[in-house]
Amino acid sequence: MLKPHLLLTALVLLLIAGLAVHMVRQQNASWPTGSQSSANAGRTADNRSNGSGNGYSSGDGYRNDYGSSSERNVPGQFDYYALVLSWSPTYCAEKGEDDDAQCNRRDGRRYSFVLHGLWPQYESGYPSDCRLSRRPFVPENVITSMLDVMPNRGLVIHEYRTHGTCSGLDPARYFTTAHRLFDSINIPQRFRNPFESQLVAPSDIRREFLQANPNFKPDMIAVVCSGADKGLKEVRLCVSKDGQPRTCGQNENQSKLCSTDRVFIPPTRSAASQDSPGRRSPPADTGPASTGQQSPLPGPRMDYDYGRRAQ
């Protein structure tokens, strides 16, 4: 029979051994497996592709870096808005062949800058498809109210589901805000209704927007280009939640969105005489547009005033 002090020593050793085994198991459980790490890495970037079939897409490749995971994609929790103006001729040339409402109108109307969307943004990353207690349904009268600046029904619906749900606003208030902000931007004369193709430096596009909108600063505007010919895709203007100009976050990093020296700007309406409904005209020469040139073509010109005119 073991003496009492030996028995106590044995019990202590068994207790220490059991504790060591437990700590090893806990440590092993805390390390992720290789397959789990790979799966998580694949979710760090989101290209925010548009699956609604309207031809538009949005994305910048930034991950959703906003506090803890429980704070992401929560309606109303974001840092600022990006007001995104899309250059319609580029969209129509690249993706809009079947878009009769925007690109192939029978009344001859051609669009220049249209409203792509009003995107809630984090300083780095963005929320998207935020969950609501209600279905993200956009009423017909709200859709109709936006068609003068967003001439694509599918785009209106997509923008609310993807971005508007994260604003904390219902569809009517969200689109009223988006329309009001769009109306407040002065579009430089060069981009109101150009009849010829242009090659312009991104810095010059920003400079002309700054001259027309002196309440914005250089770090509040970004130019986006796309395609093999680096066509003008978008101009993004950053505003606070209450609609005041503010500095952009990392999403609008100019070197990431358009780093080329020259941006190709297709014309709103070609000056070529063969331009007719249902037929696309080849691009004109790439010299500077004459802002005083009158359209030789019949039919209405772009008649939306884009808000207040520059003083």
C-alpha positions in Angstrom: 0.0 0.0 0.0 1.3 3.4 -1.1 2.3 5.8 1.7 0.0 8.9 1.9 2.7 11.3 0.6 3.4 9.1 -2.4 -0.3 8.8 -3.2 -0.7 12.6 -3.1 2.3 13.0 -5.4 0.7 10.6 -7.9 -2.6 12.5 -7.9 -0.8 15.8 -8.5 1.1 14.3 -11.4 -2.1 12.9 -13.0 -3.8 16.3 -12.6 -0.9 18.1 -14.3 -0.9 15.5 -17.2 -4.7 15.9 -17.7 -4.3 19.7 -17.8 -1.5 19.5 -20.4 -3.6 17.3 -22.7 -6.5 19.7 -22.5 -4.3 22.7 -23.4 -2.9 20.9 -26.4 -6.4 20.0 -27.7 -7.5 23.6 -27.3 -4.5 24.9 -29.2 -5.0 22.5 -32.1 -8.7 23.5 -32.3 -7.8 27.2 -32.6 -5.7 26.8 -35.7 -7.8 26.9 -39.0 -7.3 24.2 -41.6 -5.8 25.0 -45.0 -9.2 24.7 -46.8 -10.8 27.1 -44.3 -8.1 29.7 -44.8 -8.5 29.5 -48.6 -12.2 29.8 -48.4 -11.9 32.9 -46.2 -9.3 34.4 -48.5 -11.6 34.1 -51.4 -14.2 36.2 -49.6 -12.0 39.2 -48.9 -12.7 40.9 -52.2 -16.1 41.5 -53.8 -16.4 42.8 -57.3 -20.0 43.8 -56.7 -21.1 42.5 -60.1 -24.6 43.3 -61.3 -26.7 40.3 -62.0 -29.9 42.2 -62.8 -29.3 42.0 -66.5 -29.2 45.8 -67.1 -25.6 45.9 -68.3 -24.3 48.1 -65.5 -21.8 46.9 -62.9 -20.1 48.4 -60.0 -17.0 47.5 -58.2 -13.6 48.5 -56.9 -12.2 45.3 -55.4 -12.0 46.6 -51.9 -13.0 44.4 -49.0 -15.6 45.3 -46.4 -13.2 46.7 -43.8 -15.7 48.3 -41.3 -15.3 47.3 -37.7 -16.3 43.8 -36.8 -18.2 41.5 -39.1 -21.4 42.2 -37.2 -21.1 45.9 -38.1 -20.9 45.3 -41.9 -23.8 45.5 -44.3 -26.0 47.1 -41.6 -28.5 49.6 -43.0 -27.5 53.2 -42.2 -24.0 52.2 -40.9 -21.5 53.7 -43.5 -19.2 56.7 -43.7 -20.1 58.6 -46.9 -21.9 58.4 -50.2 -20.3 58.2 -53.7 -22.6 59.9 -56.2 -21.8 58.0 -59.4 -22.3 59.7 -62.8 -22.1 57.3 -65.7 -21.1 58.4 -69.2 -23.9 57.0 -71.2 -22.2 56.8 -74.6 -19.5 54.5 -73.2 -22.1 52.2 -71.6 -24.1 52.1 -74.9 -21.0 51.3 -76.9 -19.9 48.5 -74.6 -23.0 46.9 -73.2 -26.2 48.8 -74.3 -26.9 47.3 -77.7 -30.2 45.9 -76.4 -31.0 48.8 -74.1 -33.8 50.6 -76.1 -34.7 52.9 -73.2 -31.3 54.4 -72.9 -29.3 53.7 -76.1 -31.8 53.0 -78.9 -34.6 55.5 -78.3 -37.0 56.0 -81.2 -37.4 59.7 -80.3 -33.8 60.3 -81.1 -32.8 61.4 -77.6 -29.2 60.7 -76.6 -27.9 60.9 -73.0 -24.6 62.2 -71.8 -24.1 61.8 -68.0 -26.8 59.8 -66.3 -27.1 58.8 -62.7 -25.6 55.4 -62.1 -26.3 55.4 -58.4 -25.8 56.7 -54.9 -23.5 54.3 -53.1 -23.0 54.1 -49.3 -19.3 53.6 -48.7 -16.9 52.8 -45.9 -13.6 54.6 -45.7 -12.2 51.3 -47.0 -14.8 49.0 -48.6 -18.5 49.2 -48.9 -21.7 47.7 -47.6 -24.0 45.9 -50.1 -27.3 44.0 -50.2 -28.2 45.0 -46.6 -30.9 42.9 -45.0 -34.2 44.8 -44.2 -37.2 43.8 -42.2 -39.3 44.4 -45.3 -38.9 43.3 -49.0 -36.7 45.8 -50.9 -39.6 46.6 -53.3 -39.4 49.8 -55.4 -42.8 51.2 -56.1 -43.7 52.0 -59.7 -44.2 55.7 -59.1 -40.6 55.9 -57.6 -39.2 54.1 -60.6 -41.0 56.5 -63.0 -39.7 59.5 -61.1 -36.1 58.5 -61.8 -36.2 57.7 -65.5 -35.2 61.2 -66.5 -31.8 60.7 -64.9 -31.6 56.9 -64.7 -33.2 55.8 -68.0 -33.2 52.1 -67.2 -35.8 50.5 -65.0 -33.6 47.5 -64.2 -30.9 49.8 -63.0 -33.3 51.7 -60.6 -34.4 48.4 -59.0 -30.9 47.0 -58.8 -29.4 50.1 -57.3 -31.9 50.1 -54.4 -31.5 46.4 -53.7 -27.7 46.6 -53.8 -26.9 50.0 -52.4 -30.1 51.7 -51.3 -30.9 49.0 -48.7 -27.7 50.0 -47.0 -28.6 53.7 -46.8 -31.1 53.3 -44.0 -33.7 55.0 -46.3 -36.9 53.7 -47.9 -37.0 53.7 -51.7 -38.8 57.0 -52.0 -36.4 58.9 -49.7 -33.3 57.2 -51.1 -34.1 58.1 -54.7 -35.3 61.6 -53.8 -31.9 62.1 -52.1 -30.1 60.7 -55.2 -32.1 62.8 -57.6 -31.5 66.0 -55.5 -27.8 65.4 -55.3 -27.6 64.7 -59.1 -29.5 67.9 -59.8 -27.0 69.9 -57.6 -24.0 69.0 -59.8 -23.1 71.3 -62.6 -22.0 69.3 -65.6 -19.1 71.1 -67.5 -20.1 72.4 -70.9 -17.7 70.0 -72.7 -19.8 67.0 -71.5 -23.3 68.4 -72.0 -23.8 67.2 -75.6 -20.6 66.6 -77.5 -20.8 65.7 -81.1 -17.2 64.5 -81.6 -15.0 62.0 -79.9 -12.4 63.4 -77.5 -9.2 62.3 -75.8 -8.9 64.0 -72.4 -6.6 63.5 -69.5 -8.4 62.3 -66.3 -6.9 65.3 -64.5 -8.5 67.7 -67.0 -11.9 66.0 -66.4 -11.5 66.5 -62.7 -10.3 70.1 -63.2 -13.4 71.0 -65.3 -15.7 69.4 -62.7 -14.0 71.4 -60.0 -14.3 74.6 -61.9 -18.1 74.0 -62.4 -18.5 72.9 -58.8 -16.2 75.0 -56.7 -17.6 73.6 -53.4 -15.7 70.3 -54.3 -12.0 69.8 -53.8 -9.6 67.6 -55.8 -9.7 64.7 -53.3 -13.5 64.6 -53.5 -13.8 63.6 -57.2 -12.5 60.5 -59.1 -12.6 59.5 -62.7 -13.2 55.9 -63.8 -12.3 54.5 -67.2 -12.8 51.1 -68.7 -12.2 48.9 -71.7 -9.3 48.4 -74.0 -9.6 52.0 -75.3 -9.8 53.4 -71.7 -13.2 55.0 -72.4 -14.7 57.4 -69.8 -17.0 55.2 -67.6 -17.9 57.3 -64.6 -17.2 60.4 -62.5 -17.7 59.8 -58.8 -18.3 62.7 -56.4 -18.1 62.0 -52.6 -20.6 63.6 -50.2 -21.4 63.2 -46.6 -24.6 61.6 -45.3 -26.2 65.0 -45.2 -25.2 65.7 -48.8 -22.1 68.0 -48.3 -18.9 67.5 -50.3 -16.3 65.5 -48.4 -13.0 63.7 -49.0 -13.3 60.3 -50.7 -12.1 57.1 -49.1 -9.9 54.4 -50.5 -12.6 53.2 -52.9 -12.1 56.3 -55.1 -8.3 55.9 -55.3 -7.7 57.6 -58.7 -4.6 55.4 -59.6 -6.8 52.3 -59.1 -9.8 53.6 -61.0 -8.1 55.1 -64.0 -4.3 55.5 -64.3 -4.1 56.2 -68.1 -2.8 59.5 -69.4 -5.7 60.0 -71.8 -9.4 58.9 -71.6 -11.4 58.3 -74.7 -14.8 60.1 -74.6 -17.2 58.9 -77.2 -19.7 61.5 -78.4 -23.3 61.9 -77.2 -24.4 62.4 -80.8 -22.3 61.9 -83.8 -22.0 64.7 -86.3 -21.9 62.3 -89.2 -24.8 62.6 -91.6 -25.3 58.8 -91.7 -26.3 58.7 -88.1 -29.9 57.4 -88.1 -32.2 55.4 -85.8 -31.0 51.8 -85.5 -27.6 52.5 -87.0 -24.4 53.3 -85.1 -22.0 55.8 -86.5 -18.2 55.3 -86.4 -16.3 57.5 -84.0 -15.3 60.9 -85.2 -11.7 62.2 -85.0 -10.3 62.6 -81.6 -9.8 66.3 -81.6 -11.3 68.6 -79.0 -15.0 69.2 -79.2 -16.3 72.6 -80.1 -18.8 73.5 -77.4 -20.5 76.0 -79.7 -21.2 73.5 -82.5 -24.9 73.0 -83.3 -26.3 69.6 -84.1 -26.8 68.9 -87.9 -29.2 66.1 -87.0 -32.9 66.3 -86.7 -34.7 65.4 -83.5 -34.4 66.5 -79.9 -31.2 67.2 -78.2 -30.4 66.2 -74.6 -32.8 68.5 -72.8 -32.2 67.8 -69.2 -30.6 70.8 -67.5 -28.5 68.8 -65.0 -29.4 71.2 -62.1 -28.1 74.6 -61.7 -25.7 76.1 -64.2 -22.2 77.1 -63.4 -22.0 80.8 -62.4 
